[in-house]
Amino acid sequence: MSKPDLTVALVCGPDCDMDSNAIRSAIEYFGGRVITYWIGRPNDLIGVLSGEELYPDTDYIILNFHGDEGQFVMPELDESVYGVNEPKGDFSPNDVKRFAKLKDKIILANGCTLGVPLLAQAFMDSGCQAYIGPDDYPDGNAALMFALRFFYEIIQNKKSVKEAFELAKTTDEEMSMYQFYERK
């Protein structure tokens, strides 16, 4: 195998396996390397966001989750299953501030309301280079198409992150809810 153009961490939230598989297949077809992380509990997500479980030389992180009101939707576990200090309920901006260490990473949070300013700022404070996500509730097919077009432009057409974002936004009206945050 030749050296891939880039390495992507695909972080698959609960009930997001179909579109995650489509995203993975497309990025690999375009020439990228994809490392998939299946999230079943908050500690799984913490392992990725803290960098402890993140594959070396990861360029991009796709947080492919369902989102609601600016939080990552997490499964509700039985009280006896949670670890010590493991957050319960949905994963909030405060949880991101507490655990994330993502120096120079580019994040696509591809779930409903995961592009709201409060959550984006929490990720930017963790050291991200750029953060992208919708600030409203896009149709699932639109979210999939945004991710595919974004990575197509980066890999195939060698566009910058900002250029790829702008081109992906032109795909249709649903894409207008995607927001771009960049470290200055």
Phi, psi and omega in degrees: 000133177285163180297129181290157179294326179198164178244130183241131170268117178259107184260107189263112178284171180304136177062031179236025187286324183295309180289328176298318178296322178294317179297314180300311181301316182294313182297319177295321177297322178290342178117008178268162173259133180237126173252121184260135177241118180267121185258121178241350182202163181304320181298331175296316179292320178300320179302322179283310185295330179281347182088350183296325182256001185283132179299137180302149177066026175288129180266317185233151173233123173258119175263090185267090187228163161279142178232155176207127178051043176075022179228152175279125180287124180242154178290150175271118182261160173294143182309325183288348184269331183296141175280170177298129180065013177282127180299145178251147180086196181291156185270116191260172173303324177296323176294320177299313179302323183289323191245334191283136174221089190235052183306123174067013179277155174250123187248132166247107176266099191259065177210161183307132176061015181277004176250018178289150186305319183297316178291317179301318180296323178299318178290319179297322178294340179280356177109004181303148173281319180208152180222131182229138175185161178279143179264009179218206187246086180286154171300143182302320178295324179294318179298317177299313182295325177299311181299316181296314181294319179303309182285331174300314181294321180291312185279307186286316187257004176055038178280155173289167179302313180296316179296317179297320177300310182298320179291319178297325179295337182278356185300313173194180185297329180300332185286348182295341180278353178284134182243151183238125177238134184223140176289134181269000000 
